[in-house]
């Protein structure tokens, strides 16, 4: 069973650990802790049967949302964790006009997931990622303001 919780003082270390496992240049535990006091931040931790499985971090500013990170531990992939995290974010957002994210050009599974939520390719950022260097696809979902 998948459950989603807002990141808090009790679970931010779990989000940092997931980031360290999934990214070549993860945010530090300190950065995750600092997010707790960021009024623009929306960060969620997903659990499967009580074990931390993934997280999503986004910032909402002036009616626009930027998804900073979304990660799922390898052993939990292809089980609906990312889908649940995105669904939670969409359900919790206020009156926003758009959501934007970047995804590695080679991450076809994530691109397909985002397209399933109505995100469209809006451009590319050359050399955006490092370790390894790779282009990013910019994807945007335009909302009507009452998501």
Phi and psi in degrees as a GROMACS rama.xvg file:
@    title "Ramachandran Plot"
@    xaxis  label "Phi"
@    yaxis  label "Psi"
@TYPE xy
-94.8576  130.586  UNK-2
-127.633  151.276  UNK-3
-122.598  134.985  UNK-4
-128.927  145.832  UNK-5
-64.4802  141.47  UNK-6
-65.7313  138.758  UNK-7
-147.927  -174.146  UNK-8
-63.6949  -19.2964  UNK-9
-88.3823  -21.3362  UNK-10
-127.163  2.71115  UNK-11
-64.0504  -29.3202  UNK-12
-65.8753  -33.218  UNK-13
-65.2746  -41.4345  UNK-14
-62.8756  -42.1746  UNK-15
-62.9673  -38.9604  UNK-16
-66.0486  -40.8717  UNK-17
-62.1019  -44.4217  UNK-18
-59.2338  -42.8387  UNK-19
-63.0572  -34.0129  UNK-20
-75.8  -29.9687  UNK-21
-101.721  -23.7139  UNK-22
-117.431  146.112  UNK-23
-75.6785  -23.1015  UNK-24
-134.34  71.8015  UNK-25
-76.0768  159.208  UNK-26
-64.3017  151.03  UNK-27
-80.3411  164.376  UNK-28
-58.9705  -37.3319  UNK-29
-60.6017  -42.6409  UNK-30
-62.2128  -43.0357  UNK-31
-61.4933  -41.5089  UNK-32
-61.5363  -43.0392  UNK-33
-62.8054  -30.3579  UNK-34
-61.8651  -25.4839  UNK-35
-61.5667  -27.8995  UNK-36
-101.707  7.74189  UNK-37
-89.2455  109.187  UNK-38
-67.0687  -16.0061  UNK-39
-88.6956  -10.8966  UNK-40
-82.9481  139.969  UNK-41
-127.306  103.89  UNK-42
-126.227  132.898  UNK-43
-126.936  145.851  UNK-44
-116.934  130.932  UNK-45
-99.777  141.806  UNK-46
-125.645  140.894  UNK-47
-118.714  118.78  UNK-48
49.9818  41.5805  UNK-49
85.1838  -6.55245  UNK-50
-101.354  131.413  UNK-51
-59.6722  123.172  UNK-52
-116.882  -27.0018  UNK-53
-170.1  173.465  UNK-54
-151.232  161.716  UNK-55
-137.931  133.685  UNK-56
-124.853  130.684  UNK-57
-143.176  154.162  UNK-58
-117.705  134.985  UNK-59
-110.29  117.466  UNK-60
-138.824  124.362  UNK-61
52.1513  43.8661  UNK-62
80.9295  6.66041  UNK-63
-126.036  144.024  UNK-64
-116.342  133.964  UNK-65
-114.715  121.262  UNK-66
-81.9134  116.676  UNK-67
-80.0242  -49.0512  UNK-68
-149.894  143.737  UNK-69
-142.169  129.487  UNK-70
-145.734  144.873  UNK-71
-132.191  130.062  UNK-72
-56.3488  144.168  UNK-73
-53.6556  -44.0948  UNK-74
-68.8891  -10.9765  UNK-75
-106.431  1.40921  UNK-76
-69.8155  153.726  UNK-77
67.2375  29.118  UNK-78
-123.199  7.60367  UNK-79
90.8678  9.02206  UNK-80
-65.4359  -51.5795  UNK-81
-61.6381  -40.8238  UNK-82
-60.051  -42.83  UNK-83
-65.6565  -40.6537  UNK-84
-63.5692  -45.1003  UNK-85
-64.7181  -42.5075  UNK-86
-59.4537  -42.0405  UNK-87
-62.0285  -46.6789  UNK-88
-59.1756  -47.8176  UNK-89
-61.3291  -37.3027  UNK-90
-72.4828  -23.808  UNK-91
-95.3626  -14.4945  UNK-92
-69.8931  148.546  UNK-93
-81.5322  -147.069  UNK-94
-81.4406  85.4321  UNK-95
-105.902  155.553  UNK-96
-99.7758  -27.0955  UNK-97
-157.12  157.718  UNK-98
-129.571  132.142  UNK-99
-127.724  145.644  UNK-100
-150.511  162.939  UNK-101
-115.562  147.511  UNK-102
-142.244  143.079  UNK-103
-56.8633  136.782  UNK-104
-57.0602  -31.6284  UNK-105
-82.4387  -8.64286  UNK-106
-85.3705  72.0118  UNK-107
-65.0983  -30.855  UNK-108
-65.1994  -44.198  UNK-109
-67.1906  -40.9022  UNK-110
-59.2253  -44.2929  UNK-111
-63.5581  -39.9855  UNK-112
-60.54  -48.8572  UNK-113
-63.6752  -40.3777  UNK-114
-61.3941  -35.1389  UNK-115
-63.6417  -24.5887  UNK-116
-91.9534  3.49585  UNK-117
93.6268  9.71162  UNK-118
-74.4325  144.644  UNK-119
-123.702  150.141  UNK-120
-67.6981  128.488  UNK-121
-116.99  -8.93804  UNK-122
161.819  -170.39  UNK-123
-136.363  152.642  UNK-124
-119.169  110.725  UNK-125
-68.621  131.473  UNK-126
62.2779  25.072  UNK-127
-63.2043  -40.9004  UNK-128
-96.8863  151.839  UNK-129
-128.871  165.48  UNK-130
54.5945  60.6426  UNK-131
-89.9636  159.461  UNK-132
-65.6585  131.738  UNK-133
-159.43  150.566  UNK-134
-73.7701  154.084  UNK-135
-109.913  143.714  UNK-136
-93.6402  128.314  UNK-137
-89.4532  128.601  UNK-138
-124.892  139.252  UNK-139
-132.357  142.925  UNK-140
-120.02  118.941  UNK-141
-92.8679  129.361  UNK-142
-111.938  168.051  UNK-143
-92.8241  6.52485  UNK-144
95.391  -6.08214  UNK-145
-131.25  51.2849  UNK-146
